[in-house]
């Protein structure tokens, strides 16, 4: 009798599993729930896991996140704790983030395959001891060959 009850329960659970949608929409908060698909933009947020205020979004380069022009129209310099690359794949599809305005200083790169870096505190600029978190002042779209092996955000 106990084996029969177990079998019936297993069949019932399997039927419920078949009724559930195969691809549920992202739930909750965080970068994965904010992923827009490939739309050609780079985005940055004030807090980890794409939380807090969105600092800006851009389909082009922005030489100064602090000048309130370009895609980052709020003061965004040295504020980002999470970034996203939803750019189109091919050509200049990597985003290089720079520690200084005008695409100067140390840099890190975000691949379109990585999608986003949700916590910049564990990333350092290439060849530097400078943490990326709260230290981005400009960005540019580049090719993967423009990025050093130790410059990739995760």
C-alpha atoms as an extended CHARMM CRD file, in Angstrom:
* protein
*
       154  EXT
         1         1  UNK       CA              0.0000000000        0.0000000000        0.0000000000  PROA      1               0.0000000000
         2         2  UNK       CA              2.8350000000        2.3960000000        0.8680000000  PROA      2               0.0000000000
         3         3  UNK       CA              4.5270000000        1.7420000000       -2.4960000000  PROA      3               0.0000000000
         4         4  UNK       CA              1.2580000000        2.5070000000       -4.2870000000  PROA      4               0.0000000000
         5         5  UNK       CA              0.8590000000        5.8240000000       -2.4150000000  PROA      5               0.0000000000
         6         6  UNK       CA              4.4520000000        6.7620000000       -3.2310000000  PROA      6               0.0000000000
         7         7  UNK       CA              3.9250000000        5.9410000000       -6.9090000000  PROA      7               0.0000000000
         8         8  UNK       CA              0.7120000000        8.0190000000       -7.0450000000  PROA      8               0.0000000000
         9         9  UNK       CA              2.4760000000       10.9550000000       -5.3800000000  PROA      9               0.0000000000
        10        10  UNK       CA              5.3650000000       10.7220000000       -7.8540000000  PROA      10              0.0000000000
        11        11  UNK       CA              2.9610000000       10.6980000000      -10.8040000000  PROA      11              0.0000000000
        12        12  UNK       CA              1.1470000000       13.7050000000       -9.3590000000  PROA      12              0.0000000000
        13        13  UNK       CA              4.3940000000       15.6680000000       -8.9460000000  PROA      13              0.0000000000
        14        14  UNK       CA              5.4470000000       14.7680000000      -12.4850000000  PROA      14              0.0000000000
        15        15  UNK       CA              2.1240000000       16.0130000000      -13.8450000000  PROA      15              0.0000000000
        16        16  UNK       CA              2.5420000000       19.3190000000      -11.9920000000  PROA      16              0.0000000000
        17        17  UNK       CA              6.0420000000       19.6310000000      -13.4700000000  PROA      17              0.0000000000
        18        18  UNK       CA              4.6780000000       19.1340000000      -16.9720000000  PROA      18              0.0000000000
        19        19  UNK       CA              2.1040000000       21.8620000000      -16.4270000000  PROA      19              0.0000000000
        20        20  UNK       CA              4.7120000000       24.4370000000      -15.3500000000  PROA      20              0.0000000000
        21        21  UNK       CA              6.0570000000       26.7270000000      -18.0850000000  PROA      21              0.0000000000
        22        22  UNK       CA              9.3950000000       25.6510000000      -19.5110000000  PROA      22              0.0000000000
        23        23  UNK       CA             10.7530000000       29.2390000000      -19.6510000000  PROA      23              0.0000000000
        24        24  UNK       CA              9.6560000000       31.4640000000      -16.8300000000  PROA      24              0.0000000000
        25        25  UNK       CA             10.2770000000       35.2080000000      -17.0160000000  PROA      25              0.0000000000
        26        26  UNK       CA             13.0330000000       36.5520000000      -14.7720000000  PROA      26              0.0000000000
        27        27  UNK       CA             11.7720000000       37.1540000000      -11.2610000000  PROA      27              0.0000000000
        28        28  UNK       CA             12.8310000000       39.4700000000       -8.4800000000  PROA      28              0.0000000000
        29        29  UNK       CA             15.5400000000       42.0550000000       -8.6240000000  PROA      29              0.0000000000
        30        30  UNK       CA             19.1000000000       41.9610000000       -9.7880000000  PROA      30              0.0000000000
        31        31  UNK       CA             20.9810000000       42.0650000000      -13.0380000000  PROA      31              0.0000000000
        32        32  UNK       CA             19.4600000000       38.8990000000      -14.4810000000  PROA      32              0.0000000000
        33        33  UNK       CA             15.9600000000       40.3300000000      -14.0860000000  PROA      33              0.0000000000
        34        34  UNK       CA             17.0240000000       43.5790000000      -15.7730000000  PROA      34              0.0000000000
        35        35  UNK       CA             18.6370000000       41.9330000000      -18.8000000000  PROA      35              0.0000000000
        36        36  UNK       CA             16.8620000000       43.5110000000      -21.8230000000  PROA      36              0.0000000000
        37        37  UNK       CA             18.2710000000       41.2340000000      -24.4890000000  PROA      37              0.0000000000
        38        38  UNK       CA             20.5940000000       42.4700000000      -27.2060000000  PROA      38              0.0000000000
        39        39  UNK       CA             19.5820000000       46.1100000000      -27.6900000000  PROA      39              0.0000000000
        40        40  UNK       CA             22.9440000000       47.8200000000      -28.3280000000  PROA      40              0.0000000000
        41        41  UNK       CA             23.4180000000       49.4820000000      -24.9170000000  PROA      41              0.0000000000
        42        42  UNK       CA             25.9090000000       49.6370000000      -22.0850000000  PROA      42              0.0000000000
        43        43  UNK       CA             24.3330000000       50.3630000000      -18.6860000000  PROA      43              0.0000000000
        44        44  UNK       CA             25.5910000000       51.0960000000      -15.1880000000  PROA      44              0.0000000000
        45        45  UNK       CA             23.9640000000       51.0480000000      -11.7550000000  PROA      45              0.0000000000
        46        46  UNK       CA             24.8530000000       52.6990000000       -8.4980000000  PROA      46              0.0000000000
        47        47  UNK       CA             24.6170000000       49.5520000000       -6.3570000000  PROA      47              0.0000000000
        48        48  UNK       CA             25.5920000000       45.9070000000       -6.6310000000  PROA      48              0.0000000000
        49        49  UNK       CA             23.4730000000       43.4650000000       -8.6120000000  PROA      49              0.0000000000
        50        50  UNK       CA             22.1110000000       46.3070000000      -10.7750000000  PROA      50              0.0000000000
        51        51  UNK       CA             20.4110000000       47.9190000000       -7.7890000000  PROA      51              0.0000000000
        52        52  UNK       CA             19.8180000000       51.5080000000       -6.8390000000  PROA      52              0.0000000000
        53        53  UNK       CA             19.7220000000       54.2130000000       -9.4670000000  PROA      53              0.0000000000
        54        54  UNK       CA             20.5940000000       53.5030000000      -13.0650000000  PROA      54              0.0000000000
        55        55  UNK       CA             23.4810000000       55.8630000000      -13.7170000000  PROA      55              0.0000000000
        56        56  UNK       CA             23.0720000000       55.8360000000      -17.4680000000  PROA      56              0.0000000000
        57        57  UNK       CA             22.8430000000       53.9000000000      -20.6820000000  PROA      57              0.0000000000
        58        58  UNK       CA             24.4380000000       54.5200000000      -24.0420000000  PROA      58              0.0000000000
        59        59  UNK       CA             24.7860000000       53.0450000000      -27.5040000000  PROA      59              0.0000000000
        60        60  UNK       CA             27.9230000000       55.1110000000      -28.0960000000  PROA      60              0.0000000000
        61        61  UNK       CA             31.0650000000       56.1200000000      -26.2670000000  PROA      61              0.0000000000
        62        62  UNK       CA             30.9660000000       58.5280000000      -23.3290000000  PROA      62              0.0000000000
        63        63  UNK       CA             34.2640000000       60.2990000000      -22.6370000000  PROA      63              0.0000000000
        64        64  UNK       CA             33.2030000000       61.7690000000      -19.3020000000  PROA      64              0.0000000000
        65        65  UNK       CA             30.6440000000       60.2390000000      -16.9570000000  PROA      65              0.0000000000
        66        66  UNK       CA             30.8740000000       63.3580000000      -14.8310000000  PROA      66              0.0000000000
        67        67  UNK       CA             29.8740000000       66.0160000000      -17.3860000000  PROA      67              0.0000000000
        68        68  UNK       CA             26.1610000000       65.1300000000      -17.4940000000  PROA      68              0.0000000000
        69        69  UNK       CA             26.3000000000       64.7650000000      -21.2880000000  PROA      69              0.0000000000
        70        70  UNK       CA             26.1440000000       61.7040000000      -23.5240000000  PROA      70              0.0000000000
        71        71  UNK       CA             24.3730000000       58.5990000000      -22.2900000000  PROA      71              0.0000000000
        72        72  UNK       CA             25.3140000000       59.2330000000      -18.6830000000  PROA      72              0.0000000000
        73        73  UNK       CA             23.3700000000       62.4260000000      -17.9950000000  PROA      73              0.0000000000
        74        74  UNK       CA             23.4170000000       62.1780000000      -14.1970000000  PROA      74              0.0000000000
        75        75  UNK       CA             26.7130000000       62.5670000000      -12.4100000000  PROA      75              0.0000000000
        76        76  UNK       CA             27.9460000000       59.0000000000      -12.7620000000  PROA      76              0.0000000000
        77        77  UNK       CA             31.7340000000       59.3060000000      -12.4250000000  PROA      77              0.0000000000
        78        78  UNK       CA             33.0650000000       57.0820000000       -9.6600000000  PROA      78              0.0000000000
        79        79  UNK       CA             29.5730000000       55.8290000000       -8.7710000000  PROA      79              0.0000000000
        80        80  UNK       CA             29.1050000000       52.4790000000      -10.5910000000  PROA      80              0.0000000000
        81        81  UNK       CA             28.9900000000       49.1870000000       -8.7050000000  PROA      81              0.0000000000
        82        82  UNK       CA             27.4370000000       47.0950000000      -11.5150000000  PROA      82              0.0000000000
        83        83  UNK       CA             27.6410000000       47.3190000000      -15.3290000000  PROA      83              0.0000000000
        84        84  UNK       CA             25.9050000000       45.5540000000      -18.2240000000  PROA      84              0.0000000000
        85        85  UNK       CA             26.8240000000       44.9750000000      -21.8780000000  PROA      85              0.0000000000
        86        86  UNK       CA             23.7020000000       44.2990000000      -23.9360000000  PROA      86              0.0000000000
        87        87  UNK       CA             25.4060000000       45.4650000000      -27.1260000000  PROA      87              0.0000000000
        88        88  UNK       CA             25.0460000000       43.7560000000      -30.4730000000  PROA      88              0.0000000000
        89        89  UNK       CA             27.5620000000       40.9700000000      -31.0820000000  PROA      89              0.0000000000
        90        90  UNK       CA             30.1780000000       41.5470000000      -33.7580000000  PROA      90              0.0000000000
        91        91  UNK       CA             32.7880000000       44.2250000000      -34.3940000000  PROA      91              0.0000000000
        92        92  UNK       CA             33.0470000000       46.6970000000      -31.5110000000  PROA      92              0.0000000000
        93        93  UNK       CA             30.9720000000       44.6540000000      -29.0760000000  PROA      93              0.0000000000
        94        94  UNK       CA             33.1940000000       44.8800000000      -25.9760000000  PROA      94              0.0000000000
        95        95  UNK       CA             32.8550000000       47.7760000000      -23.5380000000  PROA      95              0.0000000000
        96        96  UNK       CA             36.0900000000       49.1930000000      -22.1310000000  PROA      96              0.0000000000
        97        97  UNK       CA             35.6190000000       51.0900000000      -18.8580000000  PROA      97              0.0000000000
        98        98  UNK       CA             38.3150000000       53.6130000000      -17.9440000000  PROA      98              0.0000000000
        99        99  UNK       CA             39.4110000000       54.9670000000      -14.5770000000  PROA      99              0.0000000000
       100       100  UNK       CA             39.7530000000       58.5050000000      -15.9790000000  PROA      100             0.0000000000
       101       101  UNK       CA             37.7950000000       60.7490000000      -18.3660000000  PROA      101             0.0000000000
       102       102  UNK       CA             38.7240000000       60.8120000000      -22.0410000000  PROA      102             0.0000000000
       103       103  UNK       CA             39.3150000000       57.0480000000      -22.2080000000  PROA      103             0.0000000000
       104       104  UNK       CA             42.4910000000       57.4750000000      -20.1350000000  PROA      104             0.0000000000
       105       105  UNK       CA             44.1100000000       55.6290000000      -17.2880000000  PROA      105             0.0000000000
       106       106  UNK       CA             43.6660000000       52.0080000000      -16.3540000000  PROA      106             0.0000000000
       107       107  UNK       CA             40.8560000000       50.0450000000      -18.0280000000  PROA      107             0.0000000000
       108       108  UNK       CA             38.7830000000       46.8690000000      -17.8270000000  PROA      108             0.0000000000
       109       109  UNK       CA             36.6830000000       45.1980000000      -20.5050000000  PROA      109             0.0000000000
       110       110  UNK       CA             33.2200000000       43.6190000000      -20.4340000000  PROA      110             0.0000000000
       111       111  UNK       CA             32.5360000000       41.0040000000      -23.0910000000  PROA      111             0.0000000000
       112       112  UNK       CA             29.0740000000       40.6850000000      -24.6120000000  PROA      112             0.0000000000
       113       113  UNK       CA             29.1590000000       37.0080000000      -23.5890000000  PROA      113             0.0000000000
       114       114  UNK       CA             29.6370000000       37.9690000000      -19.9280000000  PROA      114             0.0000000000
       115       115  UNK       CA             26.4050000000       40.0810000000      -20.1030000000  PROA      115             0.0000000000
       116       116  UNK       CA             27.0800000000       41.9490000000      -16.8490000000  PROA      116             0.0000000000
       117       117  UNK       CA             29.3890000000       42.3710000000      -13.8950000000  PROA      117             0.0000000000
       118       118  UNK       CA             27.1130000000       42.5680000000      -10.8600000000  PROA      118             0.0000000000
       119       119  UNK       CA             29.7350000000       43.3060000000       -8.1970000000  PROA      119             0.0000000000
       120       120  UNK       CA             32.7080000000       45.4300000000       -9.2000000000  PROA      120             0.0000000000
       121       121  UNK       CA             34.4150000000       45.1740000000       -5.7860000000  PROA      121             0.0000000000
       122       122  UNK       CA             36.1910000000       41.9710000000       -6.8090000000  PROA      122             0.0000000000
       123       123  UNK       CA             37.6000000000       43.3920000000      -10.0580000000  PROA      123             0.0000000000
       124       124  UNK       CA             40.8050000000       45.3750000000      -10.5150000000  PROA      124             0.0000000000
       125       125  UNK       CA             41.9440000000       47.4830000000      -13.4340000000  PROA      125             0.0000000000
       126       126  UNK       CA             44.4500000000       45.7570000000      -15.7100000000  PROA      126             0.0000000000
       127       127  UNK       CA             47.9650000000       46.0500000000      -14.2930000000  PROA      127             0.0000000000
       128       128  UNK       CA             46.7800000000       48.0690000000      -11.2960000000  PROA      128             0.0000000000
       129       129  UNK       CA             45.7560000000       47.6840000000       -7.6730000000  PROA      129             0.0000000000
       130       130  UNK       CA             42.8260000000       50.0750000000       -8.2530000000  PROA      130             0.0000000000
       131       131  UNK       CA             39.4300000000       48.4340000000       -7.6220000000  PROA      131             0.0000000000
       132       132  UNK       CA             36.9020000000       49.0640000000      -10.4090000000  PROA      132             0.0000000000
       133       133  UNK       CA             33.9910000000       49.6410000000       -7.9990000000  PROA      133             0.0000000000
       134       134  UNK       CA             33.1630000000       53.3620000000       -7.7870000000  PROA      134             0.0000000000
       135       135  UNK       CA             36.1110000000       54.1300000000      -10.1170000000  PROA      135             0.0000000000
       136       136  UNK       CA             34.7270000000       54.4010000000      -13.6660000000  PROA      136             0.0000000000
       137       137  UNK       CA             34.8710000000       57.7730000000      -15.4120000000  PROA      137             0.0000000000
       138       138  UNK       CA             34.4290000000       56.9170000000      -19.1260000000  PROA      138             0.0000000000
       139       139  UNK       CA             33.6760000000       54.0470000000      -21.4980000000  PROA      139             0.0000000000
       140       140  UNK       CA             34.1830000000       53.1300000000      -25.1570000000  PROA      140             0.0000000000
       141       141  UNK       CA             33.0710000000       50.3250000000      -27.4450000000  PROA      141             0.0000000000
       142       142  UNK       CA             36.1300000000       48.3690000000      -28.6020000000  PROA      142             0.0000000000
       143       143  UNK       CA             37.0470000000       45.0510000000      -30.1830000000  PROA      143             0.0000000000
       144       144  UNK       CA             38.1110000000       42.1150000000      -28.0430000000  PROA      144             0.0000000000
       145       145  UNK       CA             41.6540000000       42.3810000000      -29.4290000000  PROA      145             0.0000000000
       146       146  UNK       CA             41.9130000000       45.8220000000      -27.7670000000  PROA      146             0.0000000000
       147       147  UNK       CA             41.7280000000       44.2270000000      -24.3230000000  PROA      147             0.0000000000
       148       148  UNK       CA             44.6360000000       42.6410000000      -22.4780000000  PROA      148             0.0000000000
       149       149  UNK       CA             44.2670000000       39.1190000000      -21.1100000000  PROA      149             0.0000000000
       150       150  UNK       CA             44.0990000000       40.3870000000      -17.5030000000  PROA      150             0.0000000000
       151       151  UNK       CA             41.5460000000       43.1240000000      -18.2120000000  PROA      151             0.0000000000
       152       152  UNK       CA             38.2780000000       41.1810000000      -18.3620000000  PROA      152             0.0000000000
       153       153  UNK       CA             35.4600000000       41.8910000000      -15.8990000000  PROA      153             0.0000000000
       154       154  UNK       CA             33.6760000000       38.9260000000      -14.3590000000  PROA      154             0.0000000000
